[in-house]
Each structure stands twice: as structure tokens, then as C-alpha cells.
Amino acid sequence: MLVDSHCHLDFPDFAEDFEGVLARAREAGVGHMLTICTHITKFGKVLALAEAHEQMTCTVGIHPHEAGNEPETDAATLLEKARHPKVVGFGETGLDFFYDHSPREEQKRSFRSHIQAARDMQLPIVIHTRNADDETSAILEEEVGKGAFPGLIHCFSSGPELAEKAVELGLYISLSGILTFKKSGELREIAARVPLDRLLVETDAPYLSPVPKRGKRNEPSFVAHTAKVLAEVKGVSMKEVEETTTANFFRLFSKAPNPEAIAA
């Protein structure tokens, strides 16, 4: 079994083919999908999707692109929404200084609110970071100093220093289709050094389709291609990658029901 630890199934890209997307995911061995909230104002749609499908859970949060556009949201509001059994984490949140769609101070404020919620409820935070390695590392180190919280850096594409810092602070790292790209040699080197028991796989669908699906809309079934490359990078079997990354997901997202454990 594989888990797609990060996808956006509420996006309109899937509206015309949603049942087909789910069927192909099942055929590819994807037993669970975590659909990620990006707008607090659209959380209801994300939650409804997770409620309607047994193999799906969701998060609640505000993407850093939207930190300056969405209503200011404190930790208490996030905590209240996370009481629903289908909500298993917070985010995605973090810092994106590549696009700067929201003011940087607003991104930092929102990021810290999500961290506080993660600390208070001990549910993981899903972190987006781009062109902000130093700032992300500094905030994480400062916030961990106030009290530990679970989390991961999703769609990892940063440098080795941030990977090392994340692992040092007890966080996980999630790898997307970027791992399969021809020009991602440095990322594959980083993945080779990170312990397998701290890695997850994801699609970030509908974005970042892996080789050999480049140019197509990404979907959860494609996570198998990323897992295959990860197995090659780590020098282990596909079975070991499937088992370990799935175990990692359910250890981190401990509120999510594990269908394999239920079946056993």
C-alpha cells in the first residue's frame, strides 16, 4: 500500500474525472490520500470531500500565498476546526519568498499560528517553503524551543542544510515528483542521506507530475513513480519503500485511520 501524503483533490482540475482518479489510485495501490487545505474560506469543501470518502482525510490551514488575502486566522480557530475526526493536521503553511504573493510578515505570522495549533493539539503541520530556507529554519528552531510539535516539509526542494535541520528537529520530509526530474540530482543526493524512516511520498496533485507523466495533470496514482525512484535512490526494494513510507505517514498523522491496521 502507498499513501499520497499531499494532494489537492478539491481543485477544479479533478471535477470532470473524479471517480476515475479514485479508481486509478486504487489500482495503483494507493490506499489513502491526504487532501490539503489552502484557503480557510474553502475549508468546508475540503472537509466535505474527506467526509465523503473513506480513504481520504484532510488538513485545515492557509497556504503562504494566501496569508495576506484570507481572513486572519489564529491558532484557536484552527484548533476548533481540527476537532473534526477527518482533520488530521494543519496547513499547508510556511514561507514562499519566490513568488511573494503575500507580504512576508503576514506569511510569518500565519506560519507561527499554525505551529502553535500543531503544538497545542500535537497534530502535524504541513510546511511549504520556497526560497526561504534560512528563515524557515530559524522559525522552526525558535518554535521548537517553545515546545515540540510534529510536522513535515512537503514537496521538499530545498538545500541539504534545511533537510538536516528538519530531521534534527524531529520533522519528516515528503518527496514529490520533483525527485524524478532529470535535473534533480541534488535532491536525489539529499534523499539518499535522509533516513528512510523520516521520508514520505506525495504528488502535490494536480501539480508536478513525475517522469514519465510530465506534461499531464498529476493525480494520486502517479505517486508510485516517485516511490519507484526513491527505491532506486535508497538502494532498496519498492516493497520496502511502500511499507516504510506508509508506516511513516500513519505514525506522523496518527489521527488518520490506517486501513491495513484496521484490516488486521
TACOR-V501432 format. One record per residue. N is the residue number from 1. RES is the residue in one small letter. SS is DSSP state (hx for helix, st for strand, lp for the rest). Layout:
BEGIN
n:N res:RES ss:SS
n:N res:RES ss:SS
END
This chain:
BEGIN
n:1 res:m ss:lp
n:2 res:l ss:st
n:3 res:v ss:st
n:4 res:d ss:st
n:5 res:s ss:st
n:6 res:h ss:st
n:7 res:c ss:st
n:8 res:h ss:lp
n:9 res:l ss:lp
n:10 res:d ss:lp
n:11 res:f ss:lp
n:12 res:p ss:hx
n:13 res:d ss:hx
n:14 res:f ss:hx
n:15 res:a ss:hx
n:16 res:e ss:hx
n:17 res:d ss:hx
n:18 res:f ss:hx
n:19 res:e ss:hx
n:20 res:g ss:hx
n:21 res:v ss:hx
n:22 res:l ss:hx
n:23 res:a ss:hx
n:24 res:r ss:hx
n:25 res:a ss:hx
n:26 res:r ss:hx
n:27 res:e ss:hx
n:28 res:a ss:lp
n:29 res:g ss:lp
n:30 res:v ss:st
n:31 res:g ss:st
n:32 res:h ss:st
n:33 res:m ss:st
n:34 res:l ss:st
n:35 res:t ss:st
n:36 res:i ss:lp
n:37 res:c ss:lp
n:38 res:t ss:lp
n:39 res:h ss:lp
n:40 res:i ss:hx
n:41 res:t ss:hx
n:42 res:k ss:hx
n:43 res:f ss:hx
n:44 res:g ss:hx
n:45 res:k ss:hx
n:46 res:v ss:hx
n:47 res:l ss:hx
n:48 res:a ss:hx
n:49 res:l ss:hx
n:50 res:a ss:hx
n:51 res:e ss:hx
n:52 res:a ss:hx
n:53 res:h ss:lp
n:54 res:e ss:lp
n:55 res:q ss:lp
n:56 res:m ss:st
n:57 res:t ss:st
n:58 res:c ss:st
n:59 res:t ss:st
n:60 res:v ss:st
n:61 res:g ss:lp
n:62 res:i ss:lp
n:63 res:h ss:lp
n:64 res:p ss:hx
n:65 res:h ss:hx
n:66 res:e ss:hx
n:67 res:a ss:lp
n:68 res:g ss:lp
n:69 res:n ss:lp
n:70 res:e ss:lp
n:71 res:p ss:lp
n:72 res:e ss:lp
n:73 res:t ss:lp
n:74 res:d ss:lp
n:75 res:a ss:hx
n:76 res:a ss:hx
n:77 res:t ss:hx
n:78 res:l ss:hx
n:79 res:l ss:hx
n:80 res:e ss:hx
n:81 res:k ss:hx
n:82 res:a ss:lp
n:83 res:r ss:lp
n:84 res:h ss:lp
n:85 res:p ss:lp
n:86 res:k ss:lp
n:87 res:v ss:st
n:88 res:v ss:st
n:89 res:g ss:st
n:90 res:f ss:st
n:91 res:g ss:st
n:92 res:e ss:st
n:93 res:t ss:st
n:94 res:g ss:st
n:95 res:l ss:st
n:96 res:d ss:st
n:97 res:f ss:lp
n:98 res:f ss:lp
n:99 res:y ss:lp
n:100 res:d ss:lp
n:101 res:h ss:lp
n:102 res:s ss:lp
n:103 res:p ss:lp
n:104 res:r ss:hx
n:105 res:e ss:hx
n:106 res:e ss:hx
n:107 res:q ss:hx
n:108 res:k ss:hx
n:109 res:r ss:hx
n:110 res:s ss:hx
n:111 res:f ss:hx
n:112 res:r ss:hx
n:113 res:s ss:hx
n:114 res:h ss:hx
n:115 res:i ss:hx
n:116 res:q ss:hx
n:117 res:a ss:hx
n:118 res:a ss:hx
n:119 res:r ss:hx
n:120 res:d ss:hx
n:121 res:m ss:hx
n:122 res:q ss:lp
n:123 res:l ss:lp
n:124 res:p ss:st
n:125 res:i ss:st
n:126 res:v ss:st
n:127 res:i ss:st
n:128 res:h ss:st
n:129 res:t ss:st
n:130 res:r ss:st
n:131 res:n ss:lp
n:132 res:a ss:lp
n:133 res:d ss:hx
n:134 res:d ss:hx
n:135 res:e ss:hx
n:136 res:t ss:hx
n:137 res:s ss:hx
n:138 res:a ss:hx
n:139 res:i ss:hx
n:140 res:l ss:hx
n:141 res:e ss:hx
n:142 res:e ss:hx
n:143 res:e ss:hx
n:144 res:v ss:hx
n:145 res:g ss:lp
n:146 res:k ss:lp
n:147 res:g ss:lp
n:148 res:a ss:lp
n:149 res:f ss:lp
n:150 res:p ss:lp
n:151 res:g ss:st
n:152 res:l ss:st
n:153 res:i ss:st
n:154 res:h ss:lp
n:155 res:c ss:lp
n:156 res:f ss:lp
n:157 res:s ss:lp
n:158 res:s ss:lp
n:159 res:g ss:lp
n:160 res:p ss:hx
n:161 res:e ss:hx
n:162 res:l ss:hx
n:163 res:a ss:hx
n:164 res:e ss:hx
n:165 res:k ss:hx
n:166 res:a ss:hx
n:167 res:v ss:hx
n:168 res:e ss:hx
n:169 res:l ss:lp
n:170 res:g ss:lp
n:171 res:l ss:lp
n:172 res:y ss:st
n:173 res:i ss:st
n:174 res:s ss:st
n:175 res:l ss:st
n:176 res:s ss:lp
n:177 res:g ss:hx
n:178 res:i ss:hx
n:179 res:l ss:hx
n:180 res:t ss:hx
n:181 res:f ss:lp
n:182 res:k ss:lp
n:183 res:k ss:lp
n:184 res:s ss:lp
n:185 res:g ss:hx
n:186 res:e ss:hx
n:187 res:l ss:hx
n:188 res:r ss:hx
n:189 res:e ss:hx
n:190 res:i ss:hx
n:191 res:a ss:hx
n:192 res:a ss:hx
n:193 res:r ss:hx
n:194 res:v ss:lp
n:195 res:p ss:lp
n:196 res:l ss:hx
n:197 res:d ss:hx
n:198 res:r ss:hx
n:199 res:l ss:st
n:200 res:l ss:st
n:201 res:v ss:st
n:202 res:e ss:lp
n:203 res:t ss:lp
n:204 res:d ss:lp
n:205 res:a ss:st
n:206 res:p ss:lp
n:207 res:y ss:lp
n:208 res:l ss:lp
n:209 res:s ss:lp
n:210 res:p ss:lp
n:211 res:v ss:lp
n:212 res:p ss:lp
n:213 res:k ss:lp
n:214 res:r ss:lp
n:215 res:g ss:lp
n:216 res:k ss:lp
n:217 res:r ss:lp
n:218 res:n ss:lp
n:219 res:e ss:lp
n:220 res:p ss:hx
n:221 res:s ss:hx
n:222 res:f ss:hx
n:223 res:v ss:hx
n:224 res:a ss:hx
n:225 res:h ss:hx
n:226 res:t ss:hx
n:227 res:a ss:hx
n:228 res:k ss:hx
n:229 res:v ss:hx
n:230 res:l ss:hx
n:231 res:a ss:hx
n:232 res:e ss:hx
n:233 res:v ss:hx
n:234 res:k ss:hx
n:235 res:g ss:lp
n:236 res:v ss:lp
n:237 res:s ss:lp
n:238 res:m ss:hx
n:239 res:k ss:hx
n:240 res:e ss:hx
n:241 res:v ss:hx
n:242 res:e ss:hx
n:243 res:e ss:hx
n:244 res:t ss:hx
n:245 res:t ss:hx
n:246 res:t ss:hx
n:247 res:a ss:hx
n:248 res:n ss:hx
n:249 res:f ss:hx
n:250 res:f ss:hx
n:251 res:r ss:hx
n:252 res:l ss:hx
n:253 res:f ss:lp
n:254 res:s ss:lp
n:255 res:k ss:lp
n:256 res:a ss:lp
n:257 res:p ss:lp
n:258 res:n ss:lp
n:259 res:p ss:hx
n:260 res:e ss:hx
n:261 res:a ss:hx
n:262 res:i ss:hx
n:263 res:a ss:hx
n:264 res:a ss:lp
END
